[in-house]
């Protein structure tokens, strides 16, 4: 029970940080970490990513380096599970 409570708190913290870190890039993609919210469950657990999660990761791929440089997001984005989710979706993390 305590582990699931911790996972819920981590997911909630991730969503809050994602909301605080929204920004735009000059390309056609709008960098918005909140677009990755469908991936929270897969990142914080061992569940497989949904089709929506994978499409969002692919859409946000040009922004991943920006998210990795953001100290508030890096601790969530730069995790083994986040990398596994991206890889499972066919979008491995770029070398930044």
C-alpha positions in Angstrom: 0.0 0.0 0.0 2.8 2.4 0.9 4.5 1.7 -2.5 1.4 2.6 -4.4 0.9 5.8 -2.4 4.5 6.7 -3.1 4.0 6.1 -6.8 0.9 8.3 -6.8 2.8 11.1 -5.1 5.6 10.8 -7.6 3.2 10.9 -10.5 1.5 13.9 -9.1 4.8 15.7 -8.5 5.8 14.9 -12.1 2.6 16.4 -13.5 3.1 19.5 -11.4 6.7 19.9 -12.7 5.6 19.3 -16.2 3.0 22.1 -15.9 5.6 24.5 -14.6 8.1 23.8 -17.3 6.0 24.4 -20.5 7.8 26.3 -23.2 8.0 26.7 -27.0 10.8 25.9 -29.5 11.1 27.7 -32.8 10.3 24.5 -34.8 6.7 23.3 -35.5 6.7 21.3 -32.3 5.4 23.0 -29.2 7.5 21.8 -26.3 5.1 21.0 -23.6 6.1 18.5 -21.0 2.4 18.1 -20.0 2.0 16.3 -23.4 3.9 13.4 -21.8 1.3 13.0 -19.0 -0.1 9.8 -20.7 3.3 8.3 -20.0 3.4 8.9 -16.2 2.0 5.4 -15.4 4.5 3.6 -17.6 7.4 5.7 -16.3 6.5 5.3 -12.6 5.7 1.6 -12.9 6.6 -1.4 -15.0 3.4 -1.2 -17.1 3.9 -0.9 -20.9 3.3 2.5 -22.5 0.0 3.2 -24.3 -0.3 4.1 -27.9 -1.1 7.6 -26.8 2.1 7.8 -24.7 4.2 6.6 -27.6 2.7 9.1 -30.0 3.3 11.9 -27.5 7.0 10.8 -27.0 7.5 10.8 -30.8 5.9 14.2 -31.0 8.0 15.6 -28.2 11.3 14.0 -29.3 12.7 17.4 -30.5 12.2 18.7 -27.0 13.8 15.8 -25.0 17.2 17.5 -24.8 15.6 20.6 -23.4 13.8 18.5 -20.8 17.0 16.8 -19.9 18.7 20.1 -19.3 15.9 21.4 -17.1 16.9 20.5 -13.5 13.2 20.2 -12.4 12.4 17.7 -15.2 15.7 15.9 -15.5 15.1 13.8 -12.3 12.0 12.4 -13.9 12.9 12.3 -17.6 16.4 10.9 -17.1 15.5 7.7 -15.4 15.9 4.1 -16.6 12.1 3.6 -16.8 11.7 6.8 -18.9 14.4 5.7 -21.2 12.8 2.2 -21.4 9.4 3.7 -22.2 10.9 5.8 -25.0 12.9 2.9 -26.4 9.8 0.7 -26.3 8.0 3.3 -28.3 10.8 3.3 -30.9 12.0 6.8 -29.9 15.3 6.3 -28.0 16.6 9.3 -26.2 18.9 11.6 -28.3 22.5 12.2 -27.2 22.4 15.8 -25.9 
